[in-house]
Amino acid sequence: MTQALSSYIPALTVAASIFFICTLRGLSMAATSSKGNLCGMIGMVIAIACPFLQRIFLSSQNDISWQILVPLTVMGVGGIIGLCIVKKIGMAALPQLVAAFHSLVGLAAVFIACAVFSAPDVFGIVGSHLDNIPTSNAVEMSIGAAIGAITFTGSVVAFGKLQGFISGKPLRYRGQYIVNLFIAIVIAVAIVMFVINQEAWIFCTVVLLSLIIGYLLIMPIGGADMPVIVSMLNSYSGWTAAGIGFTLENNLLIIVGALVGTSGAILSNIMCKGMNRSLISIVLGGLSRGSEQAVSSNSGERKNVKVCSAEDAAFIISNASSVVVVPGYGMAVAQAQHAIKELADILKGDGTTVKYAIHPVAGRMPGHMNVLLAESNIPYDDVFELDDINHEFGATDVVIVVGANDITNPSAKTDSTSPIYGMPVLDVEKAQTVLFVKRSIGSGYAGIDNPLFYRENTMMILGDAKKVVENILKAMKG
């Protein structure tokens, strides 16, 4: 009976894998993202149930108590903690939460590798000698631990940059690439030595150096490039899971890890193309170029800007026949998407065409703005990507930039010393009028000035994005 029931485990593994593939398919389009999330949750429930069912089928009655109840208790505590965290975290802090969860995946991989190394027989991994780990398992375990350690420290640094604990400016020093290359070579040599000798101090060296290089790889990344880094760390976490899956001979973990790793790498590559960056440069730990020169050149005296009131903005918007809204991280912080939706509904009721322009790296993680707009039930047909709407700005009456900065900076097209030079930006300066909603006339996350603020067709509306839009609504209704 037990053997018959255990034969269903492979079928459940396939079912969970299919649900995860459907998840990626669903998340590829905004209109089907909800179904994609549902498939992911169903697949995860099946994936979690599989090892418990396997333990029940293969264990004796005396072993079930501690092999089932203890993990369930630990998972329950973790689930409660996760639920409390999610309830307190707002949409603006979602990128930080993703980075933090990536770090936990990497740390879990390191802990699992340590457990396997300490007691391989518990995991059914036994070599020719009782104290030996098979070569294949040693290779998979050491590589998985190395990638997990890199993912952990890299994600912690990314979390610090996103949360503001660590400066978003790139940390650069002379010879950093040589140092990174040297550490990477030492890690590779140490892995080979560990596979041959399997000594504890070598394994610890691999983990320690991997933790260090994870820090060194992410610190040189500038704030404007953090969405790509979040995506790349997601890929790292997937490959980490796949590596540990090989060690534990867990097919489901291998499949899921490969799906996450591949999809994260593909997404990173797509975003790099959207930013005119090199994917290889991310892995080497440095996207931005010329940042120091750009920051120093923008530290001088600033020009005057035109500052308008909510009433002035309401008058300008009310007389426009076409309006394009460009959301940014400031909209997420202020939670202004619902007020913007109300503003758009009023304009549409008066016959005004309203569209939304989304930059690939708007916000702090891929798809950040799309999630916020979907939360306020903005129609998917009104949302356009950069390539689809950039040619329309020249025929647009009013562009409302809500909390965005670097993604509209013309310096990306004209200033070769800028850290965002070469990155495609939204050509909002071509519109007849640009209304810039921003807390202050300060630099963006990349740490550089935006010359768009000082153009003749630009008017600044300073303040919290939600309050500003609500004041515009009051003026229009009045």
Summary of the structure (lengths in Angstrom):
residues: 478
radius of gyration: 25.5
end to end distance: 75.2
largest distance: 83.8
contacts: 1642
relative contact order: 0.09
helix: 68%
strand: 7%
